[in-house]
């Protein structure tokens, strides 16, 4: 069991190192381009927009269940002419 855990961690570490190395190489190639600053600015704006969307998704509180039910009941009373 311990040997399997060690092999699993070693495999995950190797995968992470390979992925990071590849990403660093890609970043170096992009920075050597003449339009590197433009690409970096666009990437920053894209990441900020994604972050804003993620925060909005997490921060949006669902409507209160009883409030929604009350609004539906009120609209039914208004439609039925029972507005008091």
PyMOL CGO cylinders between C-alpha atoms (Angstrom):
from pymol import cmd
from pymol.cgo import CYLINDER

trace = [
    CYLINDER, 0.00, 0.00, 0.00, 2.81, 2.45, 0.87, 0.3, 1, 1, 1, 1, 1, 1,
    CYLINDER, 2.81, 2.45, 0.87, 4.62, 1.61, -2.36, 0.3, 1, 1, 1, 1, 1, 1,
    CYLINDER, 4.62, 1.61, -2.36, 1.49, 2.43, -4.38, 0.3, 1, 1, 1, 1, 1, 1,
    CYLINDER, 1.49, 2.43, -4.38, 1.16, 5.78, -2.64, 0.3, 1, 1, 1, 1, 1, 1,
    CYLINDER, 1.16, 5.78, -2.64, 4.80, 6.63, -3.35, 0.3, 1, 1, 1, 1, 1, 1,
    CYLINDER, 4.80, 6.63, -3.35, 4.43, 5.64, -7.00, 0.3, 1, 1, 1, 1, 1, 1,
    CYLINDER, 4.43, 5.64, -7.00, 1.25, 7.70, -7.30, 0.3, 1, 1, 1, 1, 1, 1,
    CYLINDER, 1.25, 7.70, -7.30, 2.89, 10.79, -5.78, 0.3, 1, 1, 1, 1, 1, 1,
    CYLINDER, 2.89, 10.79, -5.78, 5.97, 10.34, -7.97, 0.3, 1, 1, 1, 1, 1, 1,
    CYLINDER, 5.97, 10.34, -7.97, 3.80, 10.06, -11.08, 0.3, 1, 1, 1, 1, 1, 1,
    CYLINDER, 3.80, 10.06, -11.08, 1.78, 13.14, -10.18, 0.3, 1, 1, 1, 1, 1, 1,
    CYLINDER, 1.78, 13.14, -10.18, 4.96, 15.08, -9.45, 0.3, 1, 1, 1, 1, 1, 1,
    CYLINDER, 4.96, 15.08, -9.45, 6.47, 14.08, -12.79, 0.3, 1, 1, 1, 1, 1, 1,
    CYLINDER, 6.47, 14.08, -12.79, 3.29, 15.13, -14.58, 0.3, 1, 1, 1, 1, 1, 1,
    CYLINDER, 3.29, 15.13, -14.58, 3.26, 18.49, -12.78, 0.3, 1, 1, 1, 1, 1, 1,
    CYLINDER, 3.26, 18.49, -12.78, 6.93, 19.18, -13.57, 0.3, 1, 1, 1, 1, 1, 1,
    CYLINDER, 6.93, 19.18, -13.57, 6.43, 18.28, -17.23, 0.3, 1, 1, 1, 1, 1, 1,
    CYLINDER, 6.43, 18.28, -17.23, 3.35, 20.48, -17.49, 0.3, 1, 1, 1, 1, 1, 1,
    CYLINDER, 3.35, 20.48, -17.49, 5.03, 23.43, -15.76, 0.3, 1, 1, 1, 1, 1, 1,
    CYLINDER, 5.03, 23.43, -15.76, 8.14, 23.08, -17.93, 0.3, 1, 1, 1, 1, 1, 1,
    CYLINDER, 8.14, 23.08, -17.93, 6.03, 23.11, -21.05, 0.3, 1, 1, 1, 1, 1, 1,
    CYLINDER, 6.03, 23.11, -21.05, 4.09, 26.14, -19.85, 0.3, 1, 1, 1, 1, 1, 1,
    CYLINDER, 4.09, 26.14, -19.85, 7.29, 28.03, -19.00, 0.3, 1, 1, 1, 1, 1, 1,
    CYLINDER, 7.29, 28.03, -19.00, 8.69, 27.28, -22.45, 0.3, 1, 1, 1, 1, 1, 1,
    CYLINDER, 8.69, 27.28, -22.45, 5.52, 28.59, -24.08, 0.3, 1, 1, 1, 1, 1, 1,
    CYLINDER, 5.52, 28.59, -24.08, 5.64, 31.76, -21.97, 0.3, 1, 1, 1, 1, 1, 1,
    CYLINDER, 5.64, 31.76, -21.97, 9.28, 32.35, -22.94, 0.3, 1, 1, 1, 1, 1, 1,
    CYLINDER, 9.28, 32.35, -22.94, 8.40, 31.99, -26.62, 0.3, 1, 1, 1, 1, 1, 1,
    CYLINDER, 8.40, 31.99, -26.62, 5.51, 34.43, -26.27, 0.3, 1, 1, 1, 1, 1, 1,
    CYLINDER, 5.51, 34.43, -26.27, 7.64, 36.99, -24.45, 0.3, 1, 1, 1, 1, 1, 1,
    CYLINDER, 7.64, 36.99, -24.45, 10.22, 36.96, -27.25, 0.3, 1, 1, 1, 1, 1, 1,
    CYLINDER, 10.22, 36.96, -27.25, 7.61, 38.07, -29.76, 0.3, 1, 1, 1, 1, 1, 1,
    CYLINDER, 7.61, 38.07, -29.76, 7.38, 41.73, -30.72, 0.3, 1, 1, 1, 1, 1, 1,
    CYLINDER, 7.38, 41.73, -30.72, 3.78, 41.91, -29.52, 0.3, 1, 1, 1, 1, 1, 1,
    CYLINDER, 3.78, 41.91, -29.52, 4.60, 40.29, -26.18, 0.3, 1, 1, 1, 1, 1, 1,
    CYLINDER, 4.60, 40.29, -26.18, 3.45, 43.25, -24.07, 0.3, 1, 1, 1, 1, 1, 1,
    CYLINDER, 3.45, 43.25, -24.07, 0.13, 43.29, -25.94, 0.3, 1, 1, 1, 1, 1, 1,
    CYLINDER, 0.13, 43.29, -25.94, -0.34, 39.58, -25.35, 0.3, 1, 1, 1, 1, 1, 1,
    CYLINDER, -0.34, 39.58, -25.35, 0.51, 39.97, -21.66, 0.3, 1, 1, 1, 1, 1, 1,
    CYLINDER, 0.51, 39.97, -21.66, -1.97, 42.86, -21.30, 0.3, 1, 1, 1, 1, 1, 1,
    CYLINDER, -1.97, 42.86, -21.30, -4.71, 40.87, -23.05, 0.3, 1, 1, 1, 1, 1, 1,
    CYLINDER, -4.71, 40.87, -23.05, -3.99, 37.85, -20.85, 0.3, 1, 1, 1, 1, 1, 1,
    CYLINDER, -3.99, 37.85, -20.85, -4.17, 40.02, -17.73, 0.3, 1, 1, 1, 1, 1, 1,
    CYLINDER, -4.17, 40.02, -17.73, -7.51, 41.51, -18.82, 0.3, 1, 1, 1, 1, 1, 1,
    CYLINDER, -7.51, 41.51, -18.82, -8.85, 38.04, -19.61, 0.3, 1, 1, 1, 1, 1, 1,
    CYLINDER, -8.85, 38.04, -19.61, -7.80, 36.69, -16.21, 0.3, 1, 1, 1, 1, 1, 1,
    CYLINDER, -7.80, 36.69, -16.21, -9.35, 39.68, -14.44, 0.3, 1, 1, 1, 1, 1, 1,
    CYLINDER, -9.35, 39.68, -14.44, -12.63, 39.16, -16.33, 0.3, 1, 1, 1, 1, 1, 1,
    CYLINDER, -12.63, 39.16, -16.33, -12.62, 35.46, -15.44, 0.3, 1, 1, 1, 1, 1, 1,
    CYLINDER, -12.62, 35.46, -15.44, -11.94, 36.32, -11.81, 0.3, 1, 1, 1, 1, 1, 1,
    CYLINDER, -11.94, 36.32, -11.81, -14.81, 38.82, -11.78, 0.3, 1, 1, 1, 1, 1, 1,
    CYLINDER, -14.81, 38.82, -11.78, -17.16, 36.20, -13.22, 0.3, 1, 1, 1, 1, 1, 1,
    CYLINDER, -17.16, 36.20, -13.22, -16.02, 33.59, -10.69, 0.3, 1, 1, 1, 1, 1, 1,
    CYLINDER, -16.02, 33.59, -10.69, -16.51, 35.99, -7.77, 0.3, 1, 1, 1, 1, 1, 1,
    CYLINDER, -16.51, 35.99, -7.77, -19.93, 37.04, -9.04, 0.3, 1, 1, 1, 1, 1, 1,
    CYLINDER, -19.93, 37.04, -9.04, -20.95, 33.40, -9.35, 0.3, 1, 1, 1, 1, 1, 1,
    CYLINDER, -20.95, 33.40, -9.35, -19.87, 32.65, -5.78, 0.3, 1, 1, 1, 1, 1, 1,
    CYLINDER, -19.87, 32.65, -5.78, -21.22, 35.86, -4.27, 0.3, 1, 1, 1, 1, 1, 1,
    CYLINDER, -21.22, 35.86, -4.27, -24.67, 35.77, -5.83, 0.3, 1, 1, 1, 1, 1, 1,
    CYLINDER, -24.67, 35.77, -5.83, -27.04, 34.69, -3.10, 0.3, 1, 1, 1, 1, 1, 1,
    CYLINDER, -27.04, 34.69, -3.10, -30.11, 32.80, -4.25, 0.3, 1, 1, 1, 1, 1, 1,
    CYLINDER, -30.11, 32.80, -4.25, -33.47, 34.46, -3.72, 0.3, 1, 1, 1, 1, 1, 1,
    CYLINDER, -33.47, 34.46, -3.72, -35.09, 33.79, -0.37, 0.3, 1, 1, 1, 1, 1, 1,
    CYLINDER, -35.09, 33.79, -0.37, -37.51, 30.90, -0.83, 0.3, 1, 1, 1, 1, 1, 1,
    CYLINDER, -37.51, 30.90, -0.83, -40.30, 32.36, 1.31, 0.3, 1, 1, 1, 1, 1, 1,
    CYLINDER, -40.30, 32.36, 1.31, -39.96, 35.74, -0.41, 0.3, 1, 1, 1, 1, 1, 1,
    CYLINDER, -39.96, 35.74, -0.41, -40.38, 34.10, -3.81, 0.3, 1, 1, 1, 1, 1, 1,
    CYLINDER, -40.38, 34.10, -3.81, -43.47, 32.23, -2.58, 0.3, 1, 1, 1, 1, 1, 1,
    CYLINDER, -43.47, 32.23, -2.58, -44.93, 35.45, -1.18, 0.3, 1, 1, 1, 1, 1, 1,
    CYLINDER, -44.93, 35.45, -1.18, -44.37, 37.25, -4.49, 0.3, 1, 1, 1, 1, 1, 1,
    CYLINDER, -44.37, 37.25, -4.49, -46.11, 34.43, -6.40, 0.3, 1, 1, 1, 1, 1, 1,
    CYLINDER, -46.11, 34.43, -6.40, -49.05, 34.44, -3.98, 0.3, 1, 1, 1, 1, 1, 1,
    CYLINDER, -49.05, 34.44, -3.98, -49.33, 38.23, -4.25, 0.3, 1, 1, 1, 1, 1, 1,
    CYLINDER, -49.33, 38.23, -4.25, -49.29, 38.12, -8.06, 0.3, 1, 1, 1, 1, 1, 1,
    CYLINDER, -49.29, 38.12, -8.06, -51.99, 35.43, -8.06, 0.3, 1, 1, 1, 1, 1, 1,
    CYLINDER, -51.99, 35.43, -8.06, -54.15, 37.54, -5.75, 0.3, 1, 1, 1, 1, 1, 1,
    CYLINDER, -54.15, 37.54, -5.75, -53.72, 40.54, -8.03, 0.3, 1, 1, 1, 1, 1, 1,
    CYLINDER, -53.72, 40.54, -8.03, -54.61, 38.53, -11.16, 0.3, 1, 1, 1, 1, 1, 1,
    CYLINDER, -54.61, 38.53, -11.16, -57.67, 37.00, -9.43, 0.3, 1, 1, 1, 1, 1, 1,
    CYLINDER, -57.67, 37.00, -9.43, -58.83, 40.44, -8.30, 0.3, 1, 1, 1, 1, 1, 1,
    CYLINDER, -58.83, 40.44, -8.30, -58.33, 39.66, -4.63, 0.3, 1, 1, 1, 1, 1, 1,
    CYLINDER, -58.33, 39.66, -4.63, -55.94, 42.55, -3.97, 0.3, 1, 1, 1, 1, 1, 1,
    CYLINDER, -55.94, 42.55, -3.97, -56.77, 43.81, -0.51, 0.3, 1, 1, 1, 1, 1, 1,
]
cmd.load_cgo(trace, "trace")
